[in-house]
Amino acid sequence: MRNRICLKIPKKEITYLTKIMEGYDNLGVVSTIDPKEGLVMIHITPDTRDTVREILHHLPFVTDINED
């Protein structure tokens, strides 16, 4: 199991997602892969994976989640 989650979100929501992760004491660190396409990666730990997934589940703008 790798320690990252890849997402495709609306590009206008990248900053919002970053702030959410920061607000949860950096449960995950957001890296932008392709800002034009809205592709981001969240670096996580095995201990934070479930919590980050739960947070993502409640966001209205996450369109595609790929867990490596």
N, C-alpha and C positions, 0 to 999 in steps of 0.2 A: 504494500500500500504506500503510495507516494504522499507527500505532504503538501499537496496543492489541489486547488479546485479552480478549473477554468470556466469562465462565464462569458456569455454574449448578452450584453445589456444595451439599452439605448445610450448613445454616446453622451448625451446630456446628463446622465445619471452616474457617470464615473466618479466625479468628485463627491457626490452624495454617498455612494457606496464606501469610498475611502474614509469619509468622515464618520460613518456608522461604525466601521471596524475600529477606527481610532477611539471612538466614544466608548467602545466595549473593552477598554484597556488593551487595545491592539491584539485582540484574539486572533486576528489574521492580518497579514500585511498585503495590501493591494498593489499589484504592479500592472500597468497598462501595457498590453501587448500590441494592440492596434487601435488607436483612438478613433480613427475614422469608421471602423467597423464595430466599435464598442466591445472589443475583446479584452478581457482582463483576467488576471490570475490572482488568486488569494493564496498566499503561503501560510500554511497552518501547521500545527503539531497534532500528533495523534490524540492528545488530551483535549484539544479545542475543536476537533473535526465535527463532532455532533452538535456542539453549540453553534458553530458557524453555519452548518447546514440548516439548523432550526431558524436562525436569523434570516438566512436567504429565502427560506420557505415563506416567510411572512412579508417579504418585500414585493410590492406589486409590479416591479419592472424587470425582474430577472426572467429572461426568456429561454435561456439554454444553459444547462449545467452539465459539465463534463468533469467527472472525478477521475483523475489518473491514479 
